[in-house]
């Protein structure tokens, strides 16, 4: 049974313990993935744990409204919460001026790569690459999210990589 069907069945179940058991199962299954996503953006383990907890709190609070896959919802939420936390941490208000702290070194490499990708590839190609490599989605999940055929997405992904490499990037 898929996670989405299990979740739907738990929400509709007249048994009071069914949603709790299902949420516990989903938490145990996806907690490592959500932690990994948060850790890609955040340095401090306390921040990672906060994002993990908030991701699941939001998921449990909005479970009846989840329209994508459970995995996609959790990954997207963890990523957005991590980026929001980074954004609020980067700005320090002193008097009336805003001072932006330096980006963490891990983000500098990512920003440079993203900029390089955007110079060579279309926006759609960059998005497919990021969904595949950063969010670790399968081609099937990417196709579902972009509302395209899975084979089309796979073809675009490999062509984009080939184009990027041919432009003299991607080799290190």
C-alpha positions as CSV (number, residue, x, y, z in Angstrom):
1,X,0.0,0.0,0.0
2,X,1.4,3.4,-0.9
3,X,2.0,6.0,1.8
4,X,-0.7,8.3,0.2
5,X,-3.3,5.6,0.4
6,X,-2.3,4.6,4.0
7,X,-2.5,8.3,5.0
8,X,-5.9,8.7,3.4
9,X,-7.2,5.6,5.0
10,X,-5.9,6.7,8.4
11,X,-7.5,10.1,8.2
12,X,-10.9,8.6,7.2
13,X,-10.7,5.8,9.8
14,X,-13.2,5.8,12.6
15,X,-10.6,4.3,14.9
16,X,-8.9,6.9,17.0
17,X,-5.5,5.2,17.1
18,X,-5.2,4.7,13.3
19,X,-4.0,8.2,12.5
20,X,-1.5,8.2,15.3
21,X,0.0,4.8,14.2
22,X,0.2,5.9,10.6
23,X,1.8,9.2,11.5
24,X,4.3,7.4,13.6
25,X,5.1,5.0,10.7
26,X,5.6,7.9,8.3
27,X,7.7,9.8,10.8
28,X,10.0,6.8,11.3
29,X,10.2,6.2,7.5
30,X,10.9,9.7,6.4
31,X,12.8,11.3,9.4
32,X,16.2,10.3,8.0
33,X,15.4,11.9,4.6
34,X,14.0,15.1,6.1
35,X,17.1,15.3,8.3
36,X,19.4,14.9,5.3
37,X,17.5,17.7,3.4
38,X,17.7,20.1,6.3
39,X,21.4,19.2,6.9
40,X,22.2,20.2,3.3
41,X,21.3,23.8,4.2
42,X,22.0,24.1,7.9
43,X,25.2,23.7,9.9
44,X,23.9,23.3,13.4
45,X,22.4,20.0,14.5
46,X,20.0,21.9,16.7
47,X,18.7,23.8,13.7
48,X,18.4,20.6,11.7
49,X,16.3,19.0,14.5
50,X,14.1,22.1,14.7
51,X,13.4,21.9,11.0
52,X,12.7,18.2,11.2
53,X,10.2,18.7,14.0
54,X,8.5,21.7,12.3
55,X,8.3,19.8,9.0
56,X,6.4,16.9,10.6
57,X,4.2,19.3,12.7
58,X,3.2,21.0,9.5
59,X,2.6,17.7,7.8
60,X,0.5,16.3,10.6
61,X,-1.5,19.6,10.7
62,X,-2.2,19.6,7.0
63,X,-2.3,15.9,6.2
64,X,-5.8,16.0,4.9
65,X,-4.8,18.7,2.4
66,X,-1.6,16.9,1.0
67,X,-2.1,16.6,-2.8
68,X,1.4,15.5,-3.7
69,X,3.2,12.4,-2.6
70,X,4.0,12.3,1.1
71,X,7.8,12.2,0.3
72,X,7.5,15.2,-2.0
73,X,5.6,17.2,0.6
74,X,8.0,16.5,3.3
75,X,11.1,17.2,1.2
76,X,9.6,20.5,-0.1
77,X,8.6,21.6,3.4
78,X,12.0,20.7,4.9
79,X,13.8,22.6,2.2
80,X,11.6,25.7,2.5
81,X,11.8,25.7,6.3
82,X,15.6,25.4,6.1
83,X,15.9,28.2,3.6
84,X,13.6,30.4,5.7
85,X,15.7,29.8,8.7
86,X,18.9,30.7,6.8
87,X,17.2,33.8,5.5
88,X,16.2,35.1,8.9
89,X,19.7,34.3,10.3
90,X,21.5,36.1,7.6
91,X,20.0,39.5,8.4
92,X,21.0,41.4,11.4
93,X,19.3,44.7,12.1
94,X,21.7,47.3,13.4
95,X,20.1,50.7,13.9
96,X,18.2,51.3,10.7
97,X,20.4,49.5,8.3
98,X,20.4,45.8,7.5
99,X,23.7,44.0,7.4
100,X,23.9,40.7,5.5
101,X,26.3,38.1,6.9
102,X,28.5,36.1,4.6
103,X,26.9,33.0,3.1
104,X,28.2,29.8,4.6
105,X,31.0,28.3,2.5
106,X,28.8,25.3,1.6
107,X,26.3,27.6,0.0
108,X,28.9,29.5,-2.0
109,X,29.7,26.4,-4.0
110,X,26.0,25.7,-4.6
111,X,25.3,29.3,-5.6
112,X,28.2,29.2,-8.1
113,X,27.1,25.9,-9.6
114,X,23.5,27.2,-9.8
115,X,24.6,30.3,-11.6
116,X,26.8,28.3,-14.0
117,X,23.9,25.9,-14.7
118,X,21.6,28.9,-15.5
119,X,24.1,30.3,-17.9
120,X,24.2,27.1,-20.0
121,X,20.8,25.5,-19.6
122,X,17.1,26.5,-19.8
123,X,15.2,27.1,-16.6
124,X,13.3,23.8,-17.0
125,X,16.5,21.9,-17.4
126,X,18.0,23.5,-14.3
127,X,14.9,22.7,-12.3
128,X,15.0,19.0,-13.4
129,X,18.6,18.7,-12.4
130,X,18.0,20.3,-9.0
131,X,15.0,18.1,-8.3
132,X,17.0,15.0,-9.2
133,X,20.3,15.9,-7.5
134,X,19.4,18.2,-4.6
135,X,15.9,16.9,-3.6
136,X,16.9,13.3,-4.6
137,X,13.6,12.7,-6.4
138,X,13.1,9.8,-8.8
139,X,12.3,10.5,-12.5
140,X,8.8,9.3,-11.8
141,X,8.4,11.8,-8.9
142,X,9.8,14.6,-11.0
143,X,7.5,13.8,-13.9
144,X,4.6,13.8,-11.5
145,X,5.6,17.2,-10.1
146,X,6.1,18.7,-13.5
147,X,3.1,17.0,-15.0
148,X,5.2,15.5,-17.8
149,X,5.9,12.0,-19.1
150,X,8.6,10.1,-17.1
151,X,10.6,9.2,-20.2
152,X,10.5,12.9,-21.3
153,X,11.9,14.0,-18.0
154,X,14.6,11.4,-18.1
155,X,15.6,12.4,-21.6
156,X,15.7,16.1,-20.7
157,X,17.8,15.4,-17.7
158,X,20.5,13.4,-19.6
159,X,20.5,15.9,-22.5
160,X,20.9,18.8,-20.0
161,X,23.9,17.0,-18.4
162,X,25.4,16.3,-21.8
163,X,24.9,20.0,-22.8
164,X,26.4,21.2,-19.6
165,X,29.5,19.0,-20.0
166,X,29.9,20.0,-23.6
167,X,30.0,23.6,-22.6
168,X,33.1,22.8,-20.7
169,X,31.5,22.7,-17.3
170,X,30.8,19.7,-15.1
171,X,34.3,18.2,-15.2
172,X,36.5,18.6,-12.2
